[in-house]
Amino acid sequence: MPYVAIGCSPQQPYDFLLPFTVRLWKQRIGMEVILLLSGDPKTWMTRPVLDHLDESDYLFVGDIPGVDAGTVAQSARQHVAALEWLQDDDYLISSDADLWPIQRDFYWKHDDSPMTFWYANAYKYENHCTCHMGATTKTWRDLMGIEAGDLATQLAATFERRLKPKQAGLNPSEASWQAWNFDEWNTSAVLREQVWYPDDCLMIERTGQPPIDRIDRHAWPENVSIEGMVDAHLLRPAHDEANWPKVRELFGLLLPEELGWADAYREQYEHA
């Protein structure tokens, strides 16, 4: 079974998008989702977001001392294989809260390769972007040096071992930059240590940066269309008066039967 791992902190504006993103992965793509929520669970409980998710969709990673909640959410995705209930052959794909999948066939291209990269050339192969990498539970555990057990404890150990030494002696701005990019830099570094990388991996290349088959927030079309599109990187904050009509239009093309729910949820979120 493929699972899509998405991390999120309670920092707006990402949290608003979670119920939409989960519905799209489940209903349009046919994959299950594991939301990894960082920060204080009590903060999450004050938001309407969880009311629109199944309890099986999410788990609380919580806080890790000395590490920003956003960094925890980002790197939790590459540690999702620590969850004890996952089977060795379950397939785990990393993704973002503000990245909506559009084309089902594109996301079912993975095969028996050790790892699949759905935008392999995003950084000209110098590093790999988190959206998207996929491998089995067993491969992720071997790659990240983790085992079935407590996710937060093992994530904290990774930060101690691989992030904090890079931040030592840096000014706050430089240290923050190291943290912001850590999930991609760290995963790319450990990948380069594997005998099967890159030759045995499935490298799916895309044209352009951002890809020409992506609806991107930096060049949002006046008249949105999903024809020939693979995914969408959303306008933020998606719930505000300027962006919501555009995001709503796209969601209506993807899951038109859910538009009534979308309007009600957005209204509840705005007045929470």
Secondary structure as the mmCIF struct_conf table of DSSP 4:
data_model
#
loop_
_struct_conf.conf_type_id
_struct_conf.id
_struct_conf.beg_label_comp_id
_struct_conf.beg_label_asym_id
_struct_conf.beg_label_seq_id
_struct_conf.end_label_comp_id
_struct_conf.end_label_asym_id
_struct_conf.end_label_seq_id
STRN STRN1 PRO A 2 CYS A 8
BEND BEND1 PRO A 10 PRO A 10
TURN_TY1_P TURN_TY1_P1 GLN A 12 PRO A 13
HELX_RH_AL_P HELX_RH_AL_P1 TYR A 14 ARG A 23
HELX_RH_PI_P HELX_RH_PI_P1 LEU A 24 ILE A 29
STRN STRN2 GLU A 32 SER A 38
BEND BEND2 GLY A 39 GLY A 39
HELX_RH_AL_P HELX_RH_AL_P2 PRO A 41 MET A 45
TURN_TY1_P TURN_TY1_P2 THR A 46 THR A 46
BEND BEND3 ARG A 47 PRO A 48
HELX_RH_3T_P HELX_RH_3T_P1 VAL A 49 HIS A 52
BEND BEND4 LEU A 53 LEU A 53
HELX_RH_3T_P HELX_RH_3T_P2 GLU A 55 ASP A 57
STRN STRN3 TYR A 58 GLY A 62
STRN STRN4 ILE A 64 ILE A 64
TURN_TY1_P TURN_TY1_P3 PRO A 65 GLY A 66
STRN STRN5 VAL A 67 VAL A 67
HELX_RH_AL_P HELX_RH_AL_P3 ALA A 69 ALA A 76
HELX_RH_3T_P HELX_RH_3T_P3 ARG A 77 ALA A 82
TURN_TY1_P TURN_TY1_P4 GLU A 84 TRP A 85
TURN_TY1_P TURN_TY1_P5 ASP A 88 ASP A 89
STRN STRN6 TYR A 91 SER A 95
TURN_TY1_P TURN_TY1_P6 ALA A 97 ASP A 98
STRN STRN7 LEU A 99 PRO A 101
HELX_RH_AL_P HELX_RH_AL_P4 ARG A 104 TYR A 107
TURN_TY1_P TURN_TY1_P7 TRP A 108 TRP A 108
BEND BEND5 ASP A 112 PRO A 114
STRN STRN8 THR A 116 PHE A 117
TURN_TY1_P TURN_TY1_P8 TRP A 118 TYR A 125
BEND BEND6 GLU A 126 ASN A 127
BEND BEND7 THR A 130 THR A 130
TURN_TY1_P TURN_TY1_P9 CYS A 131 HIS A 132
STRN STRN9 MET A 133 THR A 136
HELX_RH_AL_P HELX_RH_AL_P5 THR A 137 MET A 144
TURN_TY1_P TURN_TY1_P10 GLY A 145 GLY A 145
BEND BEND8 ALA A 148 GLY A 149
HELX_RH_AL_P HELX_RH_AL_P6 LEU A 151 THR A 158
HELX_RH_PI_P HELX_RH_PI_P2 PHE A 159 LEU A 163
HELX_RH_AL_P HELX_RH_AL_P7 LYS A 164 GLN A 167
TURN_TY1_P TURN_TY1_P11 ALA A 168 GLY A 169
HELX_RH_AL_P HELX_RH_AL_P8 PRO A 172 TRP A 180
TURN_TY1_P TURN_TY1_P12 ASN A 181 ASN A 181
HELX_RH_AL_P HELX_RH_AL_P9 PHE A 182 LEU A 191
TURN_TY1_P TURN_TY1_P13 ARG A 192 GLU A 193
TURN_TY1_P TURN_TY1_P14 VAL A 195 ASP A 200
BEND BEND9 CYS A 201 CYS A 201
STRN STRN10 LEU A 202 MET A 203
BEND BEND10 THR A 207 THR A 207
STRN STRN11 GLY A 208 GLY A 208
TURN_TY1_P TURN_TY1_P15 GLN A 209 PRO A 210
STRN STRN12 PRO A 211 PRO A 211
TURN_TY1_P TURN_TY1_P16 ILE A 212 ASP A 213
STRN STRN13 ARG A 214 ASP A 216
HELX_RH_3T_P HELX_RH_3T_P4 ARG A 217 ALA A 219
BEND BEND11 GLU A 222 ASN A 223
TURN_TY1_P TURN_TY1_P17 GLU A 227 GLY A 228
STRN STRN14 ASP A 231 HIS A 233
BEND BEND12 ARG A 236 PRO A 237
TURN_TY1_P TURN_TY1_P18 ALA A 238 HIS A 239
BEND BEND13 ASP A 240 ASP A 240
TURN_TY1_P TURN_TY1_P19 GLU A 241 ASN A 243
HELX_RH_AL_P HELX_RH_AL_P10 TRP A 244 LEU A 254
HELX_RH_3T_P HELX_RH_3T_P5 PRO A 256 GLU A 258
HELX_RH_AL_P HELX_RH_AL_P11 LEU A 259 GLU A 270
TURN_TY1_P TURN_TY1_P20 HIS A 271 HIS A 271
#
